[in-house]
């Protein structure tokens, strides 16, 4: 059940920034299209956030702690063989901070306050991907990979991801 709710939580974390981007870009549309689009995006965001993303985040946390305690994983947290789990939990904590910031962006947009450009929100959208890769890699490889190689791989992945965003921006601007 923990894995199922992680997946549904990430579905919300991936889709919400896209809706935030679309809602932001609706500001460029003339009235009445702007009003209609933003009302629709707001409705979609509320349903996604409160119907799927928030419940999944809460259940992920509850079930994750349950798995950790029932499986006895918590006993090895501060031992050498548990370093991967400790690092994973740091990434999970950072993911929850990301989630709460995304919640703040969502609430601002619902109020009609747009603090970020669509390009900034596109970059924001990829941060969840970085957390997903880091957390899954830690769970899969556990202590079978050095921290140095793991971080080097994560940094290389981030560079590739940000380069892809830059290339997309250039390609998109040429099409306009």
C-alpha positions as CSV (number, residue, x, y, z in Angstrom):
1,X,0.0,0.0,0.0
2,X,2.9,2.4,0.7
3,X,4.2,2.0,-2.8
4,X,0.8,2.5,-4.3
5,X,0.3,5.8,-2.5
6,X,3.8,6.9,-3.4
7,X,2.8,6.4,-7.0
8,X,-0.4,8.4,-6.7
9,X,1.3,11.1,-4.7
10,X,3.9,11.5,-7.4
11,X,1.2,11.5,-10.0
12,X,-0.2,14.6,-8.3
13,X,3.3,16.1,-7.8
14,X,4.0,15.7,-11.6
15,X,0.6,16.9,-12.9
16,X,0.0,19.9,-10.5
17,X,3.0,22.0,-11.8
18,X,1.7,21.4,-15.4
19,X,-1.7,22.8,-14.4
20,X,0.1,25.7,-12.7
21,X,2.0,26.4,-15.9
22,X,-1.2,26.3,-18.0
23,X,-3.0,28.5,-15.5
24,X,-0.1,31.0,-15.6
25,X,-0.1,31.0,-19.4
26,X,-3.8,31.6,-19.4
27,X,-2.9,35.1,-18.2
28,X,-1.7,35.8,-21.7
29,X,-5.1,35.1,-23.3
30,X,-7.6,37.8,-23.9
31,X,-10.8,38.0,-21.9
32,X,-13.2,36.1,-21.8
33,X,-10.9,33.1,-22.6
34,X,-8.6,33.9,-19.7
35,X,-11.5,33.8,-17.2
36,X,-12.9,30.5,-18.6
37,X,-9.5,28.8,-18.7
38,X,-8.5,29.9,-15.2
39,X,-11.8,28.8,-13.7
40,X,-11.4,25.4,-15.4
41,X,-7.7,25.1,-14.3
42,X,-8.6,26.1,-10.7
43,X,-11.3,23.5,-10.6
44,X,-8.9,20.8,-11.9
45,X,-6.1,21.9,-9.5
46,X,-8.5,21.7,-6.5
47,X,-9.7,18.3,-7.4
48,X,-6.2,17.0,-8.1
49,X,-4.7,18.5,-5.0
50,X,-7.4,17.8,-2.4
51,X,-8.8,14.6,-3.9
52,X,-5.5,12.8,-4.8
53,X,-2.3,14.6,-3.9
54,X,-2.9,15.5,-0.3
55,X,-4.5,12.2,0.8
56,X,-1.7,10.3,-1.0
57,X,1.0,12.4,0.8
58,X,-0.6,11.7,4.2
59,X,-1.1,8.0,3.5
60,X,2.5,7.7,2.1
61,X,3.8,9.1,5.3
62,X,1.7,6.9,7.6
63,X,2.3,3.7,5.7
64,X,6.0,4.5,5.2
65,X,6.5,4.9,8.9
66,X,4.5,1.7,9.5
67,X,6.7,-0.2,7.0
68,X,9.8,1.2,8.6
69,X,8.8,0.3,12.2
70,X,7.1,-3.1,11.5
71,X,10.1,-4.1,9.3
72,X,12.6,-3.1,11.9
73,X,14.3,-0.7,9.5
74,X,14.4,2.0,12.2
75,X,16.8,0.0,14.3
76,X,19.5,0.3,11.7
77,X,19.1,4.0,10.8
78,X,22.3,5.1,12.5
79,X,24.4,2.1,11.7
80,X,26.6,1.7,8.6
81,X,24.2,-0.6,6.8
82,X,21.4,1.9,7.4
83,X,23.1,4.9,5.9
84,X,21.2,4.5,2.6
85,X,17.9,4.6,4.6
86,X,19.0,7.7,6.5
87,X,19.9,9.5,3.2
88,X,16.6,8.3,1.7
89,X,14.7,9.8,4.6
90,X,16.6,13.1,4.1
91,X,15.4,13.2,0.5
92,X,11.9,12.3,1.6
93,X,11.9,15.2,4.1
94,X,13.1,17.5,1.3
95,X,10.3,16.1,-0.9
96,X,7.7,17.0,1.7
97,X,9.1,20.5,1.9
98,X,8.8,20.7,-1.9
99,X,5.3,19.4,-1.6
100,X,4.4,22.2,0.9
101,X,6.0,24.9,-1.3
102,X,3.9,23.6,-4.2
103,X,0.9,23.8,-2.0
104,X,1.7,27.4,-1.3
105,X,2.1,28.1,-5.1
106,X,-1.2,26.4,-5.7
107,X,-3.0,28.5,-3.0
108,X,-1.6,31.7,-4.4
109,X,-2.8,30.9,-7.9
110,X,-6.3,30.0,-6.7
111,X,-6.3,33.6,-5.2
112,X,-5.2,35.0,-8.5
113,X,-1.6,35.7,-7.4
114,X,0.9,34.6,-10.0
115,X,4.4,34.9,-8.6
116,X,6.3,32.6,-11.1
117,X,6.6,32.6,-14.8
118,X,5.6,29.5,-16.8
119,X,9.3,28.8,-17.4
120,X,10.1,28.9,-13.7
121,X,7.2,26.5,-13.1
122,X,8.5,24.2,-15.8
123,X,11.8,24.0,-13.9
124,X,9.8,23.5,-10.6
125,X,8.0,20.6,-12.3
126,X,11.3,18.7,-12.7
127,X,12.4,18.9,-9.1
128,X,9.9,16.1,-8.2
129,X,11.7,14.0,-10.9
130,X,15.0,14.6,-9.2
131,X,13.6,13.5,-5.9
132,X,12.0,10.4,-7.4
133,X,15.2,9.3,-9.1
134,X,17.3,9.9,-5.9
135,X,14.8,8.0,-3.6
136,X,14.2,5.1,-5.9
137,X,18.0,4.7,-6.5
138,X,18.6,4.6,-2.8
139,X,15.9,2.0,-2.2
140,X,17.1,-0.2,-5.1
141,X,20.8,-0.1,-4.6
142,X,20.9,0.4,-0.8
143,X,24.5,0.2,0.4
144,X,25.8,-1.4,-2.8
145,X,26.8,1.9,-4.3
146,X,29.1,4.6,-2.9
147,X,27.7,7.9,-1.9
148,X,30.2,9.7,-4.1
149,X,29.1,7.7,-7.3
150,X,25.5,8.1,-6.3
151,X,25.8,11.9,-5.9
152,X,27.8,12.2,-9.1
153,X,25.1,10.3,-11.0
154,X,22.4,12.4,-9.5
155,X,24.3,15.6,-10.4
156,X,24.8,14.4,-14.0
157,X,21.1,13.6,-14.1
158,X,20.2,17.1,-12.9
159,X,22.5,18.7,-15.5
160,X,20.9,16.6,-18.3
161,X,17.4,17.5,-17.1
162,X,18.1,21.2,-16.8
163,X,19.8,21.2,-20.3
164,X,16.7,19.5,-21.7
165,X,14.6,22.3,-20.2
166,X,16.9,25.0,-21.7
167,X,16.7,23.3,-25.1
168,X,12.9,23.1,-24.9
169,X,12.8,26.8,-24.1
170,X,14.9,27.7,-27.1
171,X,12.9,25.4,-29.4
172,X,9.6,26.8,-28.1
173,X,10.7,30.4,-28.5
174,X,11.8,29.7,-32.2
175,X,8.3,28.3,-32.9
176,X,6.6,31.5,-31.8
